Amino acid sequence: MTGHIINWIDNKIVVSLPWGCKPGMYKVKVTTASASVSNTKPFKFTKPIPKISNLPSQSEKVGSQIGINGKNFGEKDMNSQVLFDNNKADVINWSNDSITVTLPSIGTKIPKKGKVVSIKVKTIYGTSNSKKFKVLQ
């Protein structure tokens, strides 16, 4: 597996690992442009569990676009989902720290005061914390 180099100075190299890496222990070595190879060091990769930090809007109507801010959302793949209770939202935009979705139908009649649901983000690495959101009529 090869990581993407973010920064390289004499005493420090920063890389990002490809999305989808399996958690576990890896051996890391560096090969320079002149084909010099460093010694090998162990590296432990842990799951980047998604985390919702905030919702720019706290309430909207079904069909509205909703923003979700956080971290560790990774790359959108076939396992990526945003759920409003158990209702899957259509994704408009997905990045590592921001997602925009269309608020789905929640499957029940919405009272005049609205219905509070929980939003969660699912990725190949797990399910985020939940945030409360009010669906309006």
C-alpha positions in Angstrom: 0.0 0.0 0.0 1.3 3.5 -0.8 0.2 6.6 1.0 -0.2 10.1 -0.6 2.6 12.4 0.5 1.2 15.6 2.1 4.5 17.1 3.4 8.1 15.9 3.3 11.0 17.6 5.2 14.3 16.2 6.4 13.1 14.8 9.7 9.3 14.3 9.1 7.1 12.9 6.4 3.3 13.3 6.5 1.2 10.9 4.4 -2.5 10.1 4.1 -3.6 6.5 3.7 -6.0 5.5 0.9 -9.6 5.2 1.9 -10.6 1.6 2.5 -7.4 0.5 4.2 -8.0 -2.3 6.7 -7.2 -1.4 10.3 -4.2 -3.2 11.7 -0.5 -3.2 12.0 1.6 -2.2 9.0 5.3 -1.9 8.3 6.4 1.5 7.0 9.5 2.3 5.0 10.6 5.2 2.8 12.1 4.9 -0.6 13.8 8.1 -1.9 14.1 9.4 -5.5 17.7 8.0 -5.5 16.3 4.5 -4.6 17.6 4.6 -1.0 15.4 2.6 1.3 15.0 3.3 5.0 14.7 0.8 7.8 11.2 -0.5 8.5 9.0 0.7 11.4 5.7 -0.6 12.7 2.6 1.5 12.3 -0.9 0.9 13.7 -3.9 2.0 11.6 -7.1 2.4 13.6 -10.6 2.9 12.2 -11.4 6.6 11.4 -14.9 6.5 12.9 -17.1 9.3 11.4 -18.2 12.1 13.8 -20.9 14.7 13.2 -19.8 18.0 14.8 -22.7 20.2 13.8 -25.7 20.8 11.6 -25.9 24.3 10.0 -29.7 24.0 10.1 -31.7 22.4 12.9 -35.0 22.0 11.1 -36.2 21.8 7.5 -39.0 20.3 5.3 -38.8 17.0 3.4 -37.0 17.6 0.1 -34.8 20.4 1.5 -31.0 20.3 1.2 -29.3 19.6 4.6 -25.7 20.2 5.5 -23.7 18.0 7.9 -20.3 19.0 9.2 -17.8 16.7 10.9 -14.8 14.5 10.4 -13.7 11.1 9.1 -16.5 10.9 6.5 -13.9 9.7 4.0 -14.7 9.1 0.4 -18.2 8.3 -0.7 -18.5 4.7 -1.7 -21.2 2.0 -1.9 -21.3 1.7 1.9 -21.7 5.4 2.6 -25.1 6.5 3.9 -26.8 9.3 5.8 -29.8 8.2 7.8 -32.6 10.2 9.2 -33.8 7.6 11.7 -33.8 4.6 9.4 -34.5 6.6 6.2 -31.7 6.9 3.7 -31.0 10.3 2.3 -29.9 11.1 -1.3 -26.4 12.4 -1.2 -25.7 15.6 -3.2 -22.1 16.2 -2.1 -19.7 14.2 0.1 -16.3 15.1 1.4 -14.2 14.1 4.4 -15.6 16.9 6.6 -18.9 17.9 5.0 -21.9 16.2 3.5 -25.0 17.7 1.7 -28.1 15.6 1.4 -31.7 15.9 0.4 -34.0 15.4 3.5 -35.9 12.1 2.8 -39.5 11.3 3.6 -39.5 9.9 7.1 -42.3 7.4 6.5 -44.8 8.8 9.0 -47.2 11.7 9.2 -45.4 14.8 10.4 -47.2 16.7 13.2 -47.8 20.4 13.0 -44.9 21.0 15.5 -42.6 18.8 13.4 -41.0 15.5 14.2 -37.6 15.0 15.8 -35.4 12.4 14.1 -31.8 11.3 14.6 -29.2 11.8 11.9 -26.3 9.4 11.5 -23.5 8.9 9.0 -22.4 5.4 8.1 -19.1 4.5 6.3 -17.1 1.3 5.9 -15.4 2.1 9.2 -18.5 2.5 11.3 -21.5 4.7 12.3 -21.2 8.2 13.7 -22.7 9.8 16.7 -26.2 11.0 16.2 -27.6 14.5 16.1 -31.2 15.5 16.6 -33.0 17.2 13.7 -36.6 18.4 13.4 -38.5 17.6 10.2 -41.2 20.2 9.5 -44.5 19.9 7.6 
